[in-house]
């Protein structure tokens, strides 16, 4: 729920692509999306790391949320299962790994072997 910390993880030139949302190509656009999200939902999510690959100053990470990760709707307190598959593309910039592309999709059968 900490928009500012999340935004610090993104490179200046970067993209985040969410389900049913326009691509955010700036922290200003991302700030609005995350602020809106956190006004409406509280997350308790643990990531499962499916793969991590590093080549030079580029890397990608694939994750999914375990069954049982939850989102609580703030408006009515309803608890929902949070099932996302996510891909992070990172670039090492000035000695720090920064997200250059982040995308996710939802799929109710993820995390099942």
PyMOL commands that set and color helices and strands:
alter all, ss='L'
color gray80, all
select helices_A, chain A and resi 3-8+27-40
alter helices_A, ss='H'
color red, helices_A
select strands_A, chain A and resi 10-17+41-44+47-55+58-65+70-73+79-81+84-93+96-106
alter strands_A, ss='S'
color yellow, strands_A
deselect
rebuild
show_as cartoon
